[in-house]
Amino acid sequence: MPRDTVEYVLVLTTLPLNLDASALARTLVEERLVACVNVLPPMQSTYRWKEEVEQESERQVIMKTTRERISALQTRLGELHPYDVPEFIVVPILQGSEAYLSWIAESTGPG
């Protein structure tokens, strides 16, 4: 796929430690919504929720995909995610190796 016709992004979310992050990652890759999912080690998150300051152990998840797949990914993640308001932050990839970016496009395109 030509580089100038596809925009690439990282999508960030967090998951609770008790969720099977590997199964979620596999589902998203199998459904071609993402090319790759990185599940980081446990971390401590501090946040405000319903006017209370909360602290929970979570995992940061980084997903690589194309701008074209963002809407479908957000919908599917909403179906699979246990949080009422899951983190869903999209960060554009401004530059990367042609081979890697092409791989993302191929991995998220029609199978």
N, C-alpha and C positions, 0 to 999 in steps of 0.2 A: 504494500500500500504506500503510495507516495507520501513522504514526510509532510509536505505542505497541505495535505487534505485532512489531517488528523491532529487534534490537540490532545495532549497527554496530561494526566493529573494524578496526584496522590490524594487519596481519601482517608481521613483519619476518623477513628471511632475508638471508644473504650468499651471493654467488656468486664463483667464481674468475674471474679476468680472461679466461681462455681459453674460457669458456663463452659461447655466444651468448645473452646475457641478453634481447635483443630477441625472439628466437624463443621463448624460454621465456615471456616476458611475453605475447606474442601468443597462444600456446596457452592460457594460463590465462584470458585474456579471452574468446577464442573459445569455450571450454568453459563460460563463464558462472560460473566459480569465483570470479572477482574482477571488479570493475567497472573498476579502474585499477591499473596497476603503474608505480611510479616507480623507475627504475634510476639510482642516484647515481654520480657520477664515482669513479674508482679511489681507494682508501684503503689504508692500511697497517694490518693486523690483527696483533696479538701475542696469543698464546694458549698454553695448555698442552694438549698432545696426547700421549698415551702417555708421560707423565712427562718430556717434553721441552718446552722453550719454543720455539715456532715463530713465524716472521714470514712473512706472505704478503700480496701485493697482492690485494685483493678489491673487490667492489662491494656496497654496501648496497642492498637492494631493499625497497621499501615497497609493500604491497598493500592495497587497500581492498575490504572485503567485508562480509558479514553473519555473525553468529554461527552461523546455520543452515548456512553453507557451510564452516565451519572444518574439520570432519572430512574432507570430500571434498577440500578444498584440501590438507590435510596428507598425505593418501594420494597424491594426484597429484603433489605436489611431491616426495614421497619417491621416486616412480617416475622423475622427470625430473632430480633433483638428483644431482650426482656425489659429494657428501660422504657418508661413512659416518654421520655425525651432523649433519645440516643444522640450522642455526639455524631455529627456528620459535617465534617469540614473538608472542603475541596481546595487543594493547593495546586496551582498550575505548575507543570514541569516546563521550565523555560528553555532548558537545554539538556541534552543527553546524547549518548552514542546512538548513531543511526541504527546499528544492529539491535540494540536493546529496545529502542522505541518501536522499531518494526516488529519485534517479537511481541510487544504489548498489543499492537494493532492486530496481529495475526491471532493471538490468543483470545482476544475478545470479539473477534469478528465471527461471521457465520461459520459454523463447523462443517 
